[in-house]
Each structure stands twice: as structure tokens, then as C-alpha cells.
Amino acid sequence: MSFTKSQRLQALPPYLFIEIDRKKRALLAAGKDVINLGVGDPDLPTHRFIIDEMAKAIYDPKNHRYPFDEGVPAFRQAAARFMQRRFGVTVNADHNIITTIGSKDGIAHLPLAVINPGDVVLVPQPGYPVYASGTIFSGGRVFHLPLLETHDFLPDLDAIPEDVRQQARLLWLNYPNNPTAATAPLSFYAKAVAMAKQYNWIIANDLAYGEVYFEQAPCSILQVPGAMDVAIEFHSLSKSFNMTGWRIGWAVGNPAVVAALAQVKGNVDSGQFNAVQVAGAAALEHYDHPDVKKQMEIYRRRRDELHGGLAEIGWNFRKPTAGFFCWVNTPKNIGSMDLCNRLLEEAHVVTVPGAGFGPAAEGYLRMALTVDESRLREAVKRIGSLKI
């Protein structure tokens, strides 16, 4: 049989990390001690109080049937209470919230719900690849918004050409940001909401890292007056509660947009296992649990260890205030891909090159805080031994 991939798949940008993955696997197979700062997956276990709730829920027969399309009421109600307690935002669990199979599920499906072929989607660069791939799969056109350090890694909305503003239908935002670790003030969100109303955009705010922070708690775009008219926000339990493998999150915002997303999902999936949603509800009801706070202190110590250690060897970069990534300036104008390869081959330290996120991200490496402090110290020691 002669087979050719669909044009949708062929339109995706190339995966630039294949060679890095190959080298990492080869080193591991050779018995080398590889420190992986590339993976954005928590190394800490899911909190026991969540696991205990799951253990009870899986024995309840009513959870063994098909899930509710829109999500278990208890989970959506817990999400609504979380929005009120955490952000002071009042929402209706039945009209403003839909359960998602992790935030990636909703992010990937949203363009199918809200844009038509040829519509422009405003996508940050660097940014989560699904913003662009979801656009491509739905027939939209990607317009990249550079996230530059000189602009605090916020998109310069005023720099968007007028014709692009007129053609745009959807704007993606993500703060705390992956990979830059930047946060956004409410004043920025207010400006985005005003422009969305002026140009009839939908704003999709990805708040997957909203509960991973070290100083000031990040805000929600829905705290801006009138944001509910134009915005939908994606939340995830993956990073906040170490539940990446559980695949549970929710979308909250404009009821018409939420309903459109629900219609897409109703045609392509059957929702998340009810027992996972019950456990997720317990997590949200106890988002301020002592174990969750302890987790944040662990990440804070790791951040200080990596940032301080690299600063001592001359690698200067912004100290992140949220998320679990460091967005590290590459020294001496070395290309990020070349530096990434050297760190892997000579120091056996895995990082992510900024170039893999697009031209606007060149000159940086992403390093994850997903190994313990002793491994971070060892990584810094190895990096410092290189002649760069």
C-alpha cells in the first residue's frame, strides 16, 4: 500500500528534538548518569489525600459507566468554588465550566469549535506547541507573537498589524508561561480584553501553571471586568497536584464558547473516568492543603538552587517567580541547539533549546525543576566544568 500522511500532519513544523532524544537514549543505554532537566513532568508523587479519594471512588459502581459529557457535577462544582475562593470569580458550574481530559485536550479542540478555515489565530512564540498544531488541524492560519525579554515576555499587542487584527479570531495567552516562566499582571489582561472586544477576538488563557508559584499568586484573566464576554480559561491539575498521568482539568469562561467546545468534545471523546473526576474534586477542595504548600516550598528551594548555582558560574538570567522552568540565557551568543548538544554530550545534562520553540526563542535554554536539589547541584557542577 502506498501511504502519504495527511496534509494536516505534513503542515506541522518539524520536531527538532529527535536527535537530542536519540543521544539521550544512547547515553542511558551505555550506562551513563544522565540528569534530565528537559522534562516538564513533576517527579513528586500525587498527594496521598487525592489517592485515598480515588481509591474509594473506583469501588463505586456508578463511576464505572460512561462519564457525563460535560463532566461529573461534583467536579465542576468544585472547580466553580475554586474560582471563587482563589480568584474571587463567580461562575455557574452548569454553564461556564466543562471538564477536560487534561488542559491539552481542551486546548487542542478549541480551534475546531471557534475558528473557520482561513481565520487567523494569534499564537505566542515561544509557546506550547499545541496552540499552533490545533490551529493547523482546524484550517486556521498562525500569526506568531514574539515573547521578548525586553517586553517582559508579554506579547506586544500594539505591534499586531491592523489587517491581522481584523482577520484574527482567537488569541492564545499562557501565564505563568511555558517556557519563559514569566507572569502577567492584570493590567495586561485588561488590555487584551479591551482589544478582544474591539476586534471580536476570543481569548484563550492557558493557566496550567497557575498554582505553581513562589512569591505573588498569579491572577486569572477572568478577574478582569467583562472578560467573561470574550475569554475562556484552561486549568489543569497536572502540575498543581502532581497529576500529569491522571489527565484531568477544566475550561471555564464564556458560556457560548464553553458550549461550543463541549459540542466538539461530545463528538470526539467520551470524557474522563468519573472516579478521576471525583478525586480531582477532592484536590480542588483542598488546594491549600499542607501537602500542596510543602510541594511549593520544594520547588522554591530547587529554583533557588539552580538559579543561584548557575549565577555563580556566570550564567545570568531572570529568577522565575512561578512555574517550574528556568528560562536561561545562553552565554556568549552560543546557539541554543549547539549548547544543548554540548551539555548533553559532554556533561550528560538534558536541556531544551530555545530554537525548538521558534526563532523568537533563540538564545535561551529551558531547564526544568523536576529533579531534586542534589541533582541540580551536580548538574551545575557539570555545566561549570565545560569550557564555554
Helices and strands as residue ranges (DSSP letters): H 7-10, H 18-29, E 35-36, H 48-57, G 61-64, H 73-87, E 97-100, H 102-114, E 120-125, H 129-137, E 141-146, G 149-151, G 157-159, H 162-167, E 168-174, H 186-199, E 202-206, G 221-223, G 227-229, E 231-236, G 244-246, E 249-253, H 255-268, H 274-285, H 290-312, E 325-329, G 331-333, H 336-347, E 349-350, E 352-353, G 354-357, G 359-361, E 364-368, H 373-385
